[in-house]
Amino acid sequence: MKHLLTTQGLAKDDAILLLDTAAQMAATQSRENKKLPTLRGRTVVNLFYEDSTRTRISFETAAKRLSADVINFSAKGSSVSKGESLKDTALTLHAMGADAVVVRHSASGAAHQLAHGGWLDAGVLNAGDGMHQHPTQALLDAFTIRRHLVGGVGHDGRGTDTSAGADLAGLRVAVVGDVLHSRVARSNVYLLHTLGAEVTLVAPPTLVPVGVETWPCRVSYHLDETLEQWQPDAVMMLRVQRERMSGGSGAFFPSPMEYSRKFGFDARRLAVLPDHAIVLHPGPMNRGLEISAAAADHERSVIVEQVANGVAVRMAALYLLLSGETGQTTDERNAQ
């Protein structure tokens, strides 16, 4: 695997290998010395054109835990603010000998352009491009779901994960909220489908993207009906991305109170779910809007665990990216 740009077209065997490798990485993180010598001498550049806390720190932690040299690049305060193009930045990184570039960009397709533009030889890992894809977020979500619902780990995190080699066949996942602006939703739909899970998107019509009928999932406009009748094994709440809403949130729903009443996840809706069901959120959360404090802090919420799992998943992605142990995605095979 030269690059990890999207979950669409990611082969099932490669997805399972990533999850299994992440499980092995996670097992090392309970030790006193968490560092591994695997990527010693390699240079990983975190190239972030958008604000980020969790993802940037997670990738930095993952690379350092693998003993890689890490260079953090932020568009603010760099030559980008002076008008430097993505191409010129990439040529600079190439000249510096970067082995892997983790990129987050506001423009959809920026990661693909960086990977296939012929500007650098490094592997490219997409940390989120516009409203397009965020593959490692989907992988950490799938890892968390598999660990609890297949591997037998309890809500308290106790128990041995026995899910190695397993997929998510037969599981039902409801993805709820601002699907229109969410790269997390797009990434999860394709990855979860590849792993055998059934996915239902739940959102008001104004927050469902055009062309969603071509995605491998169902669509519902009624949260209560979906929870009560479909009985999902996992509910993934999405952040309402007001910063991406042209004209403000009022152009998409009447008021925050109305949105929360119809599509917010609270203790009442949590009680409707099966006892084994878990609640996820990619973060950061708008408490009181898409999810209540009671639901976010409930013992069946795995939101904090997702952060820890993100480090293990990104360690696995960097390791496999730089060691070349996985196969190619459909996108990479077609490009040849």
C-alpha positions as CSV (number, residue, x, y, z in Angstrom):
1,M,0.0,0.0,0.0
2,K,1.7,3.2,-1.2
3,H,-1.0,5.5,0.0
4,L,-4.1,5.5,2.2
5,L,-6.5,8.1,0.7
6,T,-10.0,6.6,0.9
7,T,-12.0,3.7,2.2
8,Q,-13.9,3.4,-1.0
9,G,-12.2,0.6,-2.9
10,L,-10.2,-0.6,0.1
11,A,-10.1,-4.4,-0.1
12,K,-11.7,-6.3,2.7
13,D,-8.5,-8.3,3.4
14,D,-6.5,-5.0,3.6
15,A,-9.1,-3.5,6.0
16,I,-9.0,-6.5,8.3
17,L,-5.2,-6.5,8.2
18,L,-5.2,-2.8,9.3
19,L,-7.6,-3.6,12.1
20,D,-5.6,-6.7,13.2
21,T,-2.3,-4.7,13.1
22,A,-4.0,-2.0,15.2
23,A,-5.0,-4.6,17.8
24,Q,-1.3,-5.6,18.0
25,M,-0.3,-2.0,18.3
26,A,-2.9,-1.4,21.0
27,A,-1.5,-4.3,23.0
28,T,1.9,-2.6,23.3
29,Q,0.4,0.7,24.6
30,S,-0.4,-0.8,28.0
31,R,3.3,-1.3,28.7
32,E,5.4,1.1,30.7
33,N,7.6,1.7,27.6
34,K,5.2,2.4,24.8
35,K,7.8,3.1,22.1
36,L,8.7,0.6,19.3
37,P,11.8,0.9,17.1
38,T,9.8,0.0,14.0
39,L,10.2,3.3,12.1
40,R,13.5,4.6,13.5
41,G,15.2,6.7,10.9
42,R,12.0,7.5,9.0
43,T,10.6,11.0,8.7
44,V,6.8,11.6,9.0
45,V,5.5,15.1,8.1
46,N,2.1,16.2,9.5
47,L,0.9,18.7,6.8
48,F,-2.2,20.3,8.2
49,Y,-4.0,23.1,6.3
50,E,-7.1,23.0,8.6
51,D,-7.4,23.4,12.4
52,S,-7.2,20.1,14.3
53,T,-6.5,18.9,17.8
54,R,-7.4,15.2,18.1
55,T,-6.3,14.0,14.6
56,R,-3.0,16.0,14.5
57,I,-2.0,15.0,18.1
58,S,-3.0,11.4,17.4
59,F,-0.9,11.1,14.2
60,E,2.1,12.8,16.0
61,T,1.8,10.4,18.9
62,A,1.5,7.4,16.6
63,A,4.6,8.3,14.7
64,K,6.6,9.0,17.8
65,R,5.5,5.8,19.4
66,L,7.0,4.0,16.3
67,S,10.2,6.0,16.8
68,A,9.8,8.1,13.6
69,D,11.1,11.6,13.3
70,V,8.1,13.9,13.2
71,I,7.8,17.3,11.5
72,N,4.6,19.3,12.2
73,F,3.6,21.7,9.5
74,S,0.7,24.2,10.0
75,A,-0.5,26.4,7.2
76,K,-0.9,29.3,9.7
77,G,2.5,31.0,10.2
78,S,4.0,29.2,7.1
79,S,4.8,30.2,3.5
80,V,1.2,29.1,2.7
81,S,0.0,32.4,4.2
82,K,2.3,34.1,1.7
83,G,0.7,32.3,-1.2
84,E,2.8,29.1,-1.5
85,S,0.9,26.4,-3.5
86,L,0.4,22.8,-2.5
87,K,2.8,21.8,-5.2
88,D,5.6,24.0,-4.0
89,T,5.1,22.8,-0.4
90,A,5.2,19.2,-1.7
91,L,8.4,19.8,-3.6
92,T,10.0,21.3,-0.4
93,L,9.0,18.2,1.6
94,H,10.5,16.0,-1.2
95,A,13.7,17.9,-1.0
96,M,13.8,17.3,2.7
97,G,13.5,13.6,2.3
98,A,10.0,13.0,3.9
99,D,9.1,9.3,3.9
100,A,5.4,9.8,4.7
101,V,3.1,12.8,4.6
102,V,-0.1,13.0,6.6
103,V,-2.2,15.7,5.0
104,R,-5.4,17.5,6.1
105,H,-6.8,20.0,3.6
106,S,-10.0,21.9,3.2
107,A,-10.2,21.0,-0.5
108,S,-11.7,17.6,-1.5
109,G,-9.2,15.7,-3.6
110,A,-6.1,17.5,-2.2
111,A,-4.7,14.2,-0.7
112,H,-5.2,12.4,-4.1
113,Q,-3.4,15.3,-5.9
114,L,-0.5,15.2,-3.5
115,A,-0.2,11.5,-3.9
116,H,-0.4,11.3,-7.6
117,G,0.9,14.7,-8.7
118,G,4.4,13.4,-9.2
119,W,5.7,16.0,-6.7
120,L,7.1,13.7,-4.0
121,D,8.0,10.0,-3.5
122,A,6.6,9.8,0.0
123,G,3.5,7.8,1.0
124,V,0.5,10.0,1.6
125,L,-2.0,9.4,4.3
126,N,-5.3,11.3,4.1
127,A,-6.2,12.9,7.5
128,G,-9.3,14.5,6.0
129,D,-9.9,16.4,2.7
130,G,-12.8,18.7,2.6
131,M,-16.1,16.9,2.8
132,H,-14.7,13.9,1.0
133,Q,-12.8,11.2,3.0
134,H,-11.2,10.6,6.4
135,P,-10.1,7.0,6.2
136,T,-8.3,6.6,9.6
137,Q,-11.3,7.9,11.4
138,A,-13.5,5.2,9.8
139,L,-10.9,2.6,10.6
140,L,-10.7,3.6,14.3
141,D,-14.5,3.5,14.4
142,A,-14.6,0.1,12.9
143,F,-11.9,-1.1,15.2
144,T,-13.9,0.2,18.2
145,I,-17.1,-1.5,17.0
146,R,-15.3,-4.8,16.3
147,R,-13.6,-4.8,19.6
148,H,-16.8,-4.4,21.6
149,L,-19.4,-6.2,19.4
150,V,-17.3,-9.0,18.0
151,G,-14.3,-9.3,20.3
152,G,-16.3,-9.5,23.5
153,V,-14.8,-6.5,25.3
154,G,-17.2,-5.0,27.8
155,H,-18.5,-1.5,28.1
156,D,-16.0,-0.9,30.8
157,G,-13.1,-1.9,28.5
158,R,-12.4,-5.1,30.3
159,G,-12.0,-8.4,28.7
160,T,-9.7,-9.9,26.0
161,D,-10.3,-8.8,22.4
162,T,-10.9,-12.0,20.4
163,S,-11.9,-10.4,17.2
164,A,-8.6,-11.0,15.2
165,G,-9.4,-11.8,11.6
166,A,-13.1,-11.0,12.0
167,D,-15.3,-8.7,10.0
168,L,-18.5,-6.9,11.0
169,A,-21.0,-9.1,9.2
170,G,-24.5,-9.0,10.6
171,L,-24.0,-5.8,12.7
172,R,-26.2,-2.8,12.2
173,V,-24.8,0.7,12.5
174,A,-26.9,4.0,12.5
175,V,-24.9,7.1,11.5
176,V,-26.9,10.1,12.6
177,G,-26.7,13.8,12.0
178,D,-25.0,16.2,9.6
179,V,-24.2,13.7,6.8
180,L,-24.1,16.4,4.1
181,H,-20.9,18.0,5.4
182,S,-19.3,14.9,6.9
183,R,-16.3,13.1,5.5
184,V,-16.5,10.8,8.5
185,A,-20.0,9.6,7.3
186,R,-18.7,8.9,3.7
187,S,-15.7,7.0,4.9
188,N,-17.6,4.9,7.4
189,V,-20.4,4.0,4.9
190,Y,-17.9,2.4,2.5
191,L,-15.7,0.8,5.1
192,L,-18.5,-0.7,7.2
193,H,-20.2,-2.0,4.0
194,T,-16.9,-3.6,3.0
195,L,-16.6,-5.3,6.4
196,G,-20.2,-6.7,6.1
197,A,-22.1,-4.3,8.3
198,E,-25.5,-2.8,7.5
199,V,-25.5,1.0,7.6
200,T,-28.5,3.4,7.9
201,L,-27.9,7.2,7.6
202,V,-30.4,9.2,9.7
203,A,-30.6,13.0,9.0
204,P,-33.1,15.7,8.1
205,P,-33.5,15.9,4.3
206,T,-31.6,19.2,4.2
207,L,-28.5,17.4,5.6
208,V,-28.5,14.5,3.2
209,P,-26.2,14.9,0.2
210,V,-27.4,14.6,-3.4
211,G,-26.6,11.2,-4.9
212,V,-26.7,9.4,-1.6
213,E,-28.9,6.7,-3.3
214,T,-25.7,5.4,-4.9
215,W,-24.0,4.8,-1.5
216,P,-24.2,1.3,-0.1
217,C,-26.6,2.1,2.8
218,R,-30.2,3.0,3.7
219,V,-31.4,6.5,4.5
220,S,-34.0,7.4,7.1
221,Y,-35.4,10.8,8.1
222,H,-36.8,9.6,11.4
223,L,-34.4,8.8,14.3
224,D,-36.9,7.4,16.8
225,E,-38.4,5.0,14.2
226,T,-34.9,3.8,13.2
227,L,-33.8,3.2,16.8
228,E,-37.1,1.4,17.8
229,Q,-37.7,-0.7,14.7
230,W,-34.2,-1.3,13.3
231,Q,-32.5,-1.8,16.7
232,P,-28.9,-0.9,15.7
233,D,-25.9,-2.4,17.5
234,A,-24.0,0.9,17.3
235,V,-25.1,4.5,17.0
236,M,-22.6,7.0,15.6
237,M,-23.5,10.6,16.2
238,L,-22.0,13.2,13.8
239,R,-21.1,16.8,14.7
240,V,-23.3,19.6,13.3
241,Q,-20.6,21.4,11.2
242,R,-21.8,24.9,11.4
243,E,-18.6,26.3,10.1
244,R,-19.3,24.6,6.7
245,M,-22.9,25.7,6.5
246,S,-23.3,28.5,4.0
247,G,-25.8,30.9,5.4
248,G,-25.5,29.5,8.9
249,S,-27.3,26.5,10.5
250,G,-30.6,28.3,10.1
251,A,-30.4,27.5,6.4
252,F,-30.5,23.7,7.2
253,F,-32.8,23.4,10.2
254,P,-35.2,25.8,12.0
255,S,-33.3,26.0,15.3
256,P,-30.8,24.1,17.5
257,M,-33.6,23.2,19.9
258,E,-35.7,21.7,17.0
259,Y,-32.7,19.8,15.7
260,S,-31.9,18.4,19.1
261,R,-35.5,17.4,19.7
262,K,-35.7,15.4,16.4
263,F,-32.1,14.2,15.9
264,G,-30.3,14.6,19.1
265,F,-29.2,11.5,21.1
266,D,-30.2,11.5,24.7
267,A,-30.8,9.1,27.6
268,R,-34.3,8.4,26.5
269,R,-33.2,7.3,23.1
270,L,-30.2,5.4,24.6
271,A,-32.7,3.3,26.6
272,V,-34.4,2.1,23.4
273,L,-31.3,0.4,22.2
274,P,-30.3,-3.3,22.8
275,D,-28.3,-3.8,26.0
276,H,-25.1,-4.5,24.1
277,A,-25.3,-1.4,21.8
278,I,-22.6,1.2,22.0
279,V,-22.5,5.0,21.2
280,L,-19.8,6.7,19.2
281,H,-18.9,10.2,18.1
282,P,-15.8,11.3,16.1
283,G,-15.5,14.5,18.1
284,P,-15.4,17.3,18.9
285,M,-18.9,17.1,20.3
286,N,-21.6,19.8,20.5
287,R,-23.0,18.8,23.8
288,G,-26.7,19.6,24.1
289,L,-27.1,19.7,20.3
290,E,-26.4,16.4,18.6
291,I,-25.8,14.5,21.9
292,S,-26.7,15.2,25.5
293,A,-24.2,15.1,28.3
294,A,-25.9,12.1,29.9
295,A,-25.6,10.1,26.7
296,A,-22.0,11.2,26.0
297,D,-20.9,10.3,29.5
298,H,-22.9,7.0,29.8
299,E,-21.0,3.8,30.4
300,R,-22.2,2.6,27.0
301,S,-20.5,5.5,25.3
302,V,-17.1,4.6,23.8
303,I,-16.2,8.2,22.7
304,V,-13.1,8.6,24.9
305,E,-12.0,5.1,23.9
306,Q,-12.1,6.1,20.3
307,V,-9.4,8.6,21.0
308,A,-7.1,5.9,22.4
309,N,-7.9,3.5,19.6
310,G,-7.1,6.3,17.1
311,V,-3.5,6.2,18.1
312,A,-3.3,2.4,17.6
313,V,-5.0,2.6,14.2
314,R,-2.7,5.4,13.0
315,M,0.3,3.4,14.3
316,A,-0.9,0.5,12.2
317,A,-1.5,2.7,9.1
318,L,1.9,4.3,9.3
319,Y,3.6,1.0,9.8
320,L,1.9,-0.7,6.9
321,L,2.3,2.4,4.7
322,L,6.0,2.5,5.2
323,S,6.6,-1.2,5.3
324,G,4.4,-1.9,2.2
325,E,2.8,-5.0,3.6
326,T,-0.7,-4.5,2.4
327,G,-2.0,-4.8,-1.1
328,Q,-3.4,-2.0,-3.3
329,T,-6.7,-0.3,-3.2
330,T,-8.9,-0.3,-6.3
331,D,-8.1,3.3,-6.9
332,E,-4.3,2.5,-6.9
333,R,-4.7,-0.5,-9.2
334,N,-6.8,1.4,-11.7
335,A,-4.2,4.2,-11.7
336,Q,-1.5,1.8,-13.0
